[in-house]
Amino acid sequence: MNSYQNKFPVIAIDGTACSGKGTLAKKLSNVLGFDHLDSGVLYRIYAYEFLKTKKKN
């Protein structure tokens, strides 16, 4: 068991591609007043930067 505890609630939404996870997450975060982190954007930025750097080498 992890001794780390979040100070704020965290909601994770999992599902298949194009199933509306992002739309649901944005709307839910607005209704509940939570911050929203779109992790898919982070993965796409990382992949883009990786591929851009790889082409230079």
N, CA, C and O atoms as a CHARMM CRD file, in Angstrom:
* protein
*
  228
    1    1 MET  N      0.83700  -1.18400   0.00000 PROA 1      0.00000
    2    1 MET  CA     0.00000   0.00000   0.00000 PROA 1      0.00000
    3    1 MET  C      0.88200   1.24700   0.00000 PROA 1      0.00000
    4    1 MET  O      1.88900   1.30100   0.70600 PROA 1      0.00000
    5    2 ASN  N      0.51100   2.21900  -0.77100 PROA 2      0.00000
    6    2 ASN  CA     1.26700   3.44900  -0.89100 PROA 2      0.00000
    7    2 ASN  C      0.91000   4.39700   0.25000 PROA 2      0.00000
    8    2 ASN  O     -0.26900   4.59000   0.54700 PROA 2      0.00000
    9    3 SER  N      1.89900   4.97900   0.88100 PROA 3      0.00000
   10    3 SER  CA     1.64200   5.90200   1.98500 PROA 3      0.00000
   11    3 SER  C      1.29200   7.30500   1.47600 PROA 3      0.00000
   12    3 SER  O      0.83600   8.14600   2.25100 PROA 3      0.00000
   13    4 TYR  N      1.50000   7.56100   0.19200 PROA 4      0.00000
   14    4 TYR  CA     1.19200   8.86700  -0.38000 PROA 4      0.00000
   15    4 TYR  C     -0.31500   9.01800  -0.52100 PROA 4      0.00000
   16    4 TYR  O     -0.98400   8.11900  -1.03100 PROA 4      0.00000
   17    5 GLN  N     -0.84500  10.12500  -0.08400 PROA 5      0.00000
   18    5 GLN  CA    -2.26400  10.39900  -0.24800 PROA 5      0.00000
   19    5 GLN  C     -2.43600  11.74300  -0.94300 PROA 5      0.00000
   20    5 GLN  O     -1.76400  12.71700  -0.60400 PROA 5      0.00000
   21    6 ASN  N     -3.33200  11.78800  -1.91000 PROA 6      0.00000
   22    6 ASN  CA    -3.61500  13.03500  -2.61000 PROA 6      0.00000
   23    6 ASN  C     -4.31600  14.01000  -1.68400 PROA 6      0.00000
   24    6 ASN  O     -5.15700  13.61800  -0.87500 PROA 6      0.00000
   25    7 LYS  N     -3.96700  15.27500  -1.80700 PROA 7      0.00000
   26    7 LYS  CA    -4.64800  16.29900  -1.02900 PROA 7      0.00000
   27    7 LYS  C     -5.97500  16.66700  -1.68700 PROA 7      0.00000
   28    7 LYS  O     -6.87700  17.19500  -1.03700 PROA 7      0.00000
   29    8 PHE  N     -6.08200  16.38500  -2.97000 PROA 8      0.00000
   30    8 PHE  CA    -7.29500  16.66400  -3.72000 PROA 8      0.00000
   31    8 PHE  C     -7.74500  15.38900  -4.42500 PROA 8      0.00000
   32    8 PHE  O     -6.91700  14.53500  -4.74000 PROA 8      0.00000
   33    9 PRO  N     -9.03800  15.24900  -4.67500 PROA 9      0.00000
   34    9 PRO  CA    -9.52300  14.05700  -5.39000 PROA 9      0.00000
   35    9 PRO  C     -8.96200  13.99400  -6.81000 PROA 9      0.00000
   36    9 PRO  O     -8.74600  15.02400  -7.44900 PROA 9      0.00000
   37   10 VAL  N     -8.73200  12.79700  -7.28400 PROA 10     0.00000
   38   10 VAL  CA    -8.26300  12.56400  -8.64200 PROA 10     0.00000
   39   10 VAL  C     -9.22300  11.59800  -9.31000 PROA 10     0.00000
   40   10 VAL  O     -9.55900  10.55700  -8.74600 PROA 10     0.00000
   41   11 ILE  N     -9.65900  11.93900 -10.50000 PROA 11     0.00000
   42   11 ILE  CA   -10.55200  11.06400 -11.26100 PROA 11     0.00000
   43   11 ILE  C     -9.83000  10.65600 -12.52900 PROA 11     0.00000
   44   11 ILE  O     -9.34500  11.51300 -13.26800 PROA 11     0.00000
   45   12 ALA  N     -9.75200   9.37000 -12.79100 PROA 12     0.00000
   46   12 ALA  CA    -9.13900   8.85500 -14.01500 PROA 12     0.00000
   47   12 ALA  C    -10.23200   8.19900 -14.85600 PROA 12     0.00000
   48   12 ALA  O    -11.05500   7.44300 -14.33900 PROA 12     0.00000
   49   13 ILE  N    -10.23400   8.49100 -16.14100 PROA 13     0.00000
   50   13 ILE  CA   -11.23800   7.94100 -17.05100 PROA 13     0.00000
   51   13 ILE  C    -10.51200   7.11600 -18.09400 PROA 13     0.00000
   52   13 ILE  O     -9.62000   7.62000 -18.77700 PROA 13     0.00000
   53   14 ASP  N    -10.88400   5.86200 -18.21900 PROA 14     0.00000
   54   14 ASP  CA   -10.23600   4.95800 -19.16000 PROA 14     0.00000
   55   14 ASP  C    -11.27100   4.46000 -20.15400 PROA 14     0.00000
   56   14 ASP  O    -12.45100   4.34500 -19.82600 PROA 14     0.00000
   57   15 GLY  N    -10.83500   4.16900 -21.34900 PROA 15     0.00000
   58   15 GLY  CA   -11.74300   3.63500 -22.36100 PROA 15     0.00000
   59   15 GLY  C    -11.05200   3.57100 -23.69900 PROA 15     0.00000
   60   15 GLY  O     -9.87200   3.89300 -23.83200 PROA 15     0.00000
   61   16 THR  N    -11.80900   3.15100 -24.68300 PROA 16     0.00000
   62   16 THR  CA   -11.26500   2.99100 -26.02700 PROA 16     0.00000
   63   16 THR  C    -11.10900   4.34700 -26.71100 PROA 16     0.00000
   64   16 THR  O    -11.66500   5.35100 -26.26700 PROA 16     0.00000
   65   17 ALA  N    -10.35000   4.35400 -27.79000 PROA 17     0.00000
   66   17 ALA  CA   -10.13700   5.58200 -28.55900 PROA 17     0.00000
   67   17 ALA  C    -11.46900   6.08600 -29.10900 PROA 17     0.00000
   68   17 ALA  O    -12.33800   5.30000 -29.48600 PROA 17     0.00000
   69   18 CYS  N    -11.61000   7.39400 -29.14800 PROA 18     0.00000
   70   18 CYS  CA   -12.79200   8.05600 -29.71900 PROA 18     0.00000
   71   18 CYS  C    -14.09700   7.67800 -29.00900 PROA 18     0.00000
   72   18 CYS  O    -15.16000   7.65500 -29.62900 PROA 18     0.00000
   73   19 SER  N    -14.01000   7.38900 -27.73000 PROA 19     0.00000
   74   19 SER  CA   -15.22500   7.03300 -26.99200 PROA 19     0.00000
   75   19 SER  C    -15.79300   8.19900 -26.19100 PROA 19     0.00000
   76   19 SER  O    -16.80400   8.04200 -25.50600 PROA 19     0.00000
   77   20 GLY  N    -15.15700   9.36900 -26.26600 PROA 20     0.00000
   78   20 GLY  CA   -15.66400  10.54300 -25.57900 PROA 20     0.00000
   79   20 GLY  C    -15.06200  10.79000 -24.21200 PROA 20     0.00000
   80   20 GLY  O    -15.60100  11.56800 -23.42500 PROA 20     0.00000
   81   21 LYS  N    -13.94300  10.13400 -23.92200 PROA 21     0.00000
   82   21 LYS  CA   -13.28700  10.30500 -22.61600 PROA 21     0.00000
   83   21 LYS  C    -12.87600  11.74500 -22.36800 PROA 21     0.00000
   84   21 LYS  O    -13.10400  12.27700 -21.28100 PROA 21     0.00000
   85   22 GLY  N    -12.27600  12.37600 -23.35600 PROA 22     0.00000
   86   22 GLY  CA   -11.80700  13.75200 -23.20200 PROA 22     0.00000
   87   22 GLY  C    -12.94600  14.72800 -22.98900 PROA 22     0.00000
   88   22 GLY  O    -12.86300  15.61600 -22.14000 PROA 22     0.00000
   89   23 THR  N    -14.00900  14.56400 -23.76000 PROA 23     0.00000
   90   23 THR  CA   -15.17600  15.42700 -23.61900 PROA 23     0.00000
   91   23 THR  C    -15.80100  15.25300 -22.24200 PROA 23     0.00000
   92   23 THR  O    -16.14100  16.23300 -21.57900 PROA 23     0.00000
   93   24 LEU  N    -15.94900  14.01600 -21.81800 PROA 24     0.00000
   94   24 LEU  CA   -16.50300  13.73700 -20.49200 PROA 24     0.00000
   95   24 LEU  C    -15.62000  14.33900 -19.40100 PROA 24     0.00000
   96   24 LEU  O    -16.12600  14.94600 -18.45800 PROA 24     0.00000
   97   25 ALA  N    -14.30900  14.17300 -19.52600 PROA 25     0.00000
   98   25 ALA  CA   -13.38500  14.67500 -18.51100 PROA 25     0.00000
   99   25 ALA  C    -13.45600  16.19700 -18.39500 PROA 25     0.00000
  100   25 ALA  O    -13.47700  16.73600 -17.28900 PROA 25     0.00000
  101   26 LYS  N    -13.49200  16.88800 -19.53700 PROA 26     0.00000
  102   26 LYS  CA   -13.56300  18.35400 -19.52300 PROA 26     0.00000
  103   26 LYS  C    -14.86400  18.83100 -18.87500 PROA 26     0.00000
  104   26 LYS  O    -14.85800  19.73800 -18.04300 PROA 26     0.00000
  105   27 LYS  N    -15.96400  18.21600 -19.26300 PROA 27     0.00000
  106   27 LYS  CA   -17.25900  18.62300 -18.70200 PROA 27     0.00000
  107   27 LYS  C    -17.33800  18.30300 -17.21500 PROA 27     0.00000
  108   27 LYS  O    -17.82600  19.11800 -16.43200 PROA 27     0.00000
  109   28 LEU  N    -16.86700  17.13300 -16.82200 PROA 28     0.00000
  110   28 LEU  CA   -16.89400  16.73200 -15.42100 PROA 28     0.00000
  111   28 LEU  C    -16.02300  17.64400 -14.56600 PROA 28     0.00000
  112   28 LEU  O    -16.40600  18.01600 -13.45600 PROA 28     0.00000
  113   29 SER  N    -14.85500  18.00300 -15.08100 PROA 29     0.00000
  114   29 SER  CA   -13.97000  18.88800 -14.31600 PROA 29     0.00000
  115   29 SER  C    -14.59700  20.27700 -14.14500 PROA 29     0.00000
  116   29 SER  O    -14.45200  20.90200 -13.09500 PROA 29     0.00000
  117   30 ASN  N    -15.28900  20.75000 -15.17700 PROA 30     0.00000
  118   30 ASN  CA   -15.96800  22.04100 -15.06300 PROA 30     0.00000
  119   30 ASN  C    -17.09300  21.99900 -14.03400 PROA 30     0.00000
  120   30 ASN  O    -17.23300  22.91500 -13.22300 PROA 30     0.00000
  121   31 VAL  N    -17.88800  20.94100 -14.06600 PROA 31     0.00000
  122   31 VAL  CA   -19.01700  20.81200 -13.13500 PROA 31     0.00000
  123   31 VAL  C    -18.52700  20.69800 -11.69300 PROA 31     0.00000
  124   31 VAL  O    -19.10200  21.30200 -10.78800 PROA 31     0.00000
  125   32 LEU  N    -17.46100  19.92000 -11.48100 PROA 32     0.00000
  126   32 LEU  CA   -16.96300  19.68900 -10.12800 PROA 32     0.00000
  127   32 LEU  C    -15.97200  20.74800  -9.66300 PROA 32     0.00000
  128   32 LEU  O    -15.60500  20.78300  -8.48900 PROA 32     0.00000
  129   33 GLY  N    -15.53500  21.61500 -10.57900 PROA 33     0.00000
  130   33 GLY  CA   -14.56100  22.64500 -10.22300 PROA 33     0.00000
  131   33 GLY  C    -13.15600  22.09900 -10.02900 PROA 33     0.00000
  132   33 GLY  O    -12.37600  22.65300  -9.25500 PROA 33     0.00000
  133   34 PHE  N    -12.82800  21.01600 -10.72800 PROA 34     0.00000
  134   34 PHE  CA   -11.50700  20.40200 -10.64900 PROA 34     0.00000
  135   34 PHE  C    -10.62800  20.92700 -11.77500 PROA 34     0.00000
  136   34 PHE  O    -11.12600  21.43600 -12.77900 PROA 34     0.00000
  137   35 ASP  N     -9.31100  20.79900 -11.59800 PROA 35     0.00000
  138   35 ASP  CA    -8.37800  21.04800 -12.68700 PROA 35     0.00000
  139   35 ASP  C     -8.47400  19.89100 -13.66600 PROA 35     0.00000
  140   35 ASP  O     -8.85700  18.78300 -13.29200 PROA 35     0.00000
  141   36 HSD  N     -8.12500  20.15300 -14.92900 PROA 36     0.00000
  142   36 HSD  CA    -8.18100  19.09500 -15.94500 PROA 36     0.00000
  143   36 HSD  C     -6.82100  18.95800 -16.60300 PROA 36     0.00000
  144   36 HSD  O     -6.24300  19.95300 -17.04000 PROA 36     0.00000
  145   37 LEU  N     -6.30600  17.75800 -16.68000 PROA 37     0.00000
  146   37 LEU  CA    -5.05200  17.46800 -17.36500 PROA 37     0.00000
  147   37 LEU  C     -5.34700  16.49600 -18.49400 PROA 37     0.00000
  148   37 LEU  O     -5.78300  15.37000 -18.25300 PROA 37     0.00000
  149   38 ASP  N     -5.11300  16.92400 -19.70900 PROA 38     0.00000
  150   38 ASP  CA    -5.30700  16.06100 -20.87400 PROA 38     0.00000
  151   38 ASP  C     -3.99600  15.33600 -21.13300 PROA 38     0.00000
  152   38 ASP  O     -3.11900  15.86700 -21.81500 PROA 38     0.00000
  153   39 SER  N     -3.85400  14.13800 -20.60200 PROA 39     0.00000
  154   39 SER  CA    -2.59900  13.39700 -20.73100 PROA 39     0.00000
  155   39 SER  C     -2.32900  12.97900 -22.17700 PROA 39     0.00000
  156   39 SER  O     -1.17300  12.77500 -22.55000 PROA 39     0.00000
  157   40 GLY  N     -3.36400  12.85100 -22.98900 PROA 40     0.00000
  158   40 GLY  CA    -3.16900  12.51000 -24.39000 PROA 40     0.00000
  159   40 GLY  C     -2.36300  13.56600 -25.12000 PROA 40     0.00000
  160   40 GLY  O     -1.54200  13.24300 -25.97800 PROA 40     0.00000
  161   41 VAL  N     -2.59300  14.83300 -24.78100 PROA 41     0.00000
  162   41 VAL  CA    -1.82400  15.92200 -25.37900 PROA 41     0.00000
  163   41 VAL  C     -0.35800  15.80100 -24.98900 PROA 41     0.00000
  164   41 VAL  O      0.52800  16.02300 -25.81500 PROA 41     0.00000
  165   42 LEU  N     -0.10000  15.44900 -23.73500 PROA 42     0.00000
  166   42 LEU  CA     1.28500  15.28300 -23.28900 PROA 42     0.00000
  167   42 LEU  C      1.98900  14.18300 -24.07600 PROA 42     0.00000
  168   42 LEU  O      3.13900  14.34700 -24.48400 PROA 42     0.00000
  169   43 TYR  N      1.30000  13.06200 -24.29000 PROA 43     0.00000
  170   43 TYR  CA     1.89700  11.96200 -25.05400 PROA 43     0.00000
  171   43 TYR  C      2.17100  12.37900 -26.48900 PROA 43     0.00000
  172   43 TYR  O      3.21200  12.02500 -27.04400 PROA 43     0.00000
  173   44 ARG  N      1.25100  13.12900 -27.10500 PROA 44     0.00000
  174   44 ARG  CA     1.45200  13.55400 -28.49100 PROA 44     0.00000
  175   44 ARG  C      2.61100  14.54300 -28.60500 PROA 44     0.00000
  176   44 ARG  O      3.39300  14.47500 -29.55400 PROA 44     0.00000
  177   45 ILE  N      2.72600  15.46500 -27.64200 PROA 45     0.00000
  178   45 ILE  CA     3.84400  16.41100 -27.65500 PROA 45     0.00000
  179   45 ILE  C      5.16600  15.66300 -27.50000 PROA 45     0.00000
  180   45 ILE  O      6.13200  15.93900 -28.21200 PROA 45     0.00000
  181   46 TYR  N      5.20300  14.72300 -26.57300 PROA 46     0.00000
  182   46 TYR  CA     6.42400  13.93800 -26.35100 PROA 46     0.00000
  183   46 TYR  C      6.80900  13.17800 -27.62600 PROA 46     0.00000
  184   46 TYR  O      7.97300  13.17900 -28.02500 PROA 46     0.00000
  185   47 ALA  N      5.82900  12.53300 -28.25800 PROA 47     0.00000
  186   47 ALA  CA     6.10900  11.75700 -29.47100 PROA 47     0.00000
  187   47 ALA  C      6.60700  12.66800 -30.58900 PROA 47     0.00000
  188   47 ALA  O      7.54100  12.31600 -31.30900 PROA 47     0.00000
  189   48 TYR  N      5.98400  13.83700 -30.73300 PROA 48     0.00000
  190   48 TYR  CA     6.40600  14.78900 -31.76500 PROA 48     0.00000
  191   48 TYR  C      7.83700  15.24400 -31.53500 PROA 48     0.00000
  192   48 TYR  O      8.64400  15.24100 -32.46400 PROA 48     0.00000
  193   49 GLU  N      8.15900  15.63100 -30.31500 PROA 49     0.00000
  194   49 GLU  CA     9.51400  16.09600 -30.00300 PROA 49     0.00000
  195   49 GLU  C     10.54000  14.97400 -30.19300 PROA 49     0.00000
  196   49 GLU  O     11.64500  15.21300 -30.68000 PROA 49     0.00000
  197   50 PHE  N     10.16900  13.76400 -29.81000 PROA 50     0.00000
  198   50 PHE  CA    11.05600  12.61800 -29.98200 PROA 50     0.00000
  199   50 PHE  C     11.35500  12.38600 -31.46600 PROA 50     0.00000
  200   50 PHE  O     12.50700  12.21500 -31.86200 PROA 50     0.00000
  201   51 LEU  N     10.31000  12.38500 -32.26200 PROA 51     0.00000
  202   51 LEU  CA    10.49800  12.14100 -33.69500 PROA 51     0.00000
  203   51 LEU  C     11.25900  13.28700 -34.35700 PROA 51     0.00000
  204   51 LEU  O     12.07900  13.04500 -35.24200 PROA 51     0.00000
  205   52 LYS  N     11.00700  14.51200 -33.95200 PROA 52     0.00000
  206   52 LYS  CA    11.71300  15.67000 -34.50300 PROA 52     0.00000
  207   52 LYS  C     13.19800  15.58300 -34.17000 PROA 52     0.00000
  208   52 LYS  O     14.03600  15.85200 -35.03000 PROA 52     0.00000
  209   53 THR  N     13.53600  15.21300 -32.93900 PROA 53     0.00000
  210   53 THR  CA    14.92200  15.07700 -32.51600 PROA 53     0.00000
  211   53 THR  C     15.59600  13.90700 -33.22500 PROA 53     0.00000
  212   53 THR  O     16.76300  13.99200 -33.60900 PROA 53     0.00000
  213   54 LYS  N     14.86100  12.82700 -33.39300 PROA 54     0.00000
  214   54 LYS  CA    15.41500  11.62800 -34.04600 PROA 54     0.00000
  215   54 LYS  C     15.79400  11.91900 -35.49800 PROA 54     0.00000
  216   54 LYS  O     16.79000  11.38800 -35.98800 PROA 54     0.00000
  217   55 LYS  N     15.02000  12.75000 -36.19200 PROA 55     0.00000
  218   55 LYS  CA    15.30500  13.07500 -37.58600 PROA 55     0.00000
  219   55 LYS  C     16.58200  13.89100 -37.73200 PROA 55     0.00000
  220   55 LYS  O     17.26400  13.80200 -38.75300 PROA 55     0.00000
  221   56 LYS  N     16.90800  14.69100 -36.71200 PROA 56     0.00000
  222   56 LYS  CA    18.12600  15.51700 -36.73700 PROA 56     0.00000
  223   56 LYS  C     19.37600  14.66400 -36.60200 PROA 56     0.00000
  224   56 LYS  O     20.42900  15.03500 -37.12100 PROA 56     0.00000
  225   57 ASN  N     19.28700  13.53700 -35.92400 PROA 57     0.00000
  226   57 ASN  CA    20.46000  12.69100 -35.65600 PROA 57     0.00000
  227   57 ASN  C     20.75400  11.78000 -36.80000 PROA 57     0.00000
  228   57 ASN  O     21.70600  11.00200 -36.74000 PROA 57     0.00000
